[in-house]
Amino acid sequence: MTPATYAVLNLDALQHNLSIVRQLAPNAQVMAVIKANAYGHGMLRVAASLPQVDAFAVARVEEGIRLRQAGFTQRIAALEGFACIEELQALLHYDIDAIIHCPEQLDMLNTVITEHTLSVWLKQDTGMNRLGFKGPDIAAAYQQLMACNVVRKPLGLMTHFASADNRNGATTLQQINVFNQAMDGFVGERSMANSAGIVGWPEALSDWVRPGIMLYGVSPFAEQTGSEFGLKPVMSLHSHLIAVKDVVKGETIGYSGTWLCKEDTRYGVVAVGYGDGYPRYAKSGTPVLVNGQRVPLIGRVSMDMITVDLASQPHAKPGDPVILWGESLAVEEIARCSDTIPYTLLCGITQRVQIIEQ
Ligand SMILES: *Cc1c(COP(=O)(O)O)cnc(C)c1O
C-alpha cells in the first residue's frame, strides 16, 4: 500500500545541483547548508548524499552534534554560533566551527577552560542588521580572536546578504564593498555568497560559497524557477484522489463556503492538506497535477484535504495520482500562488508525509 501522501526525494539531483554550484563558483570551496532538516529533505540523508562537499553548515549547535553523532567527519559550521558556555563546550568537544558575531562570545572564548581548540568564522554585519559585528567593532573583534589561544588561526571571515535575490537592488554590491574594505589586511578565507549570491552576483564569489536552496533544485529568485538555471528539484510531493463528485450551480465547496460554483461542476477531493505541509493560503486557481494534467485548486485548503476542479478531467476517479509540486510543477509557482517563498514549503513538510528515496 502506498501512503496517501508522500514526498519522493531524487537524491541524485543533489549531486547534479552541486555540480551547478561548482560550475558557477569553480574556485570556491562549498559549504552545503543543511539547516532545518536540510530544508525539509532530511539532514542526515542529505549529508550522506553529498560526501564530497568541503563543509556542512547548520544553524544550531544541536544540528551539528547530530551530524557528528551520526559519524560525519567533514567540517561543520554552526551559523548561529553559541549562546552560552555549554554550547561553546559542545562545539569544542565535537569540533564544530563557530560563527562569532557578538561580544559576549568573545568573553566566553576568553574564559572557557578547555584542552581543545576551535575553528571560527568572524561574521561582519554589512547591512542585514541580523548577526555580526558592525563598523569599527569588526577590527576589534578580529584582534581579540587573533589573541585568543582557544581559537585556531587563520580565522574564517564571513558576511551574509540581505537582498541578493533582488538583482536590481544596490544593497548587495554595497555589502560586498563594505566587506571587502573591512577585511582588507585581515588574514583568512572569505565567505559571502548564499544561493542568490552564487547565481546572481559573481562579485560575491570568494574562497567559500554557502549554497542552500539551490542544492535542493530551487531558484533563489522569486520570478524564476530552478530549471532556468539548470537545477533539478529534489523533492516532489504526491497524493491521490479519494473522491470524485458533482455539485450544481449555486452550491459552495469547503470550509466557510468560499468557493461558489458558478455552474454544475465535477470536482475531486485530494488527500493532502496543511497537516502535510501543503500551504493553507494557496489561492483558488493554484495548479495541481491530476493524472499529469494541470487542474485548479478550488476552495479552502483543509488540514487533510483539498478540492480541485475536474471539469477538464471528467473520467478522473478515486486513486488517480496527484502531484502538488515537483519536476513538472515547480514549487516556486506554488509558493507564488500562496504568497510565500519555496523555502517555507520545503521546510514545512510534516512528520505525516512519508519520504520515499529515489
Ligand atoms: C541559510 C543561509 C545560507 C543559505 O541560503 P540559501 O538562500 O538557502 O542559499 C547561507 N548563509 C547563511 C548565513 C544562512 O543563514
The ligand as an ORCA input file, in Angstrom:
! r2SCAN-3c Opt
* xyz 0 1
  C      20.549     29.859      5.247
  C      21.853     30.516      4.983
  C      22.522     30.311      3.767
  C      21.902     29.577      2.594
  O      20.930     30.419      1.988
  P      20.167     29.990      0.637
  O      19.377     31.204      0.277
  O      19.273     28.846      1.004
  O      21.196     29.610     -0.335
  C      23.803     30.822      3.637
  N      24.384     31.519      4.635
  C      23.755     31.761      5.811
  C      24.451     32.551      6.865
  C      22.470     31.273      6.017
  O      21.842     31.526      7.162
*
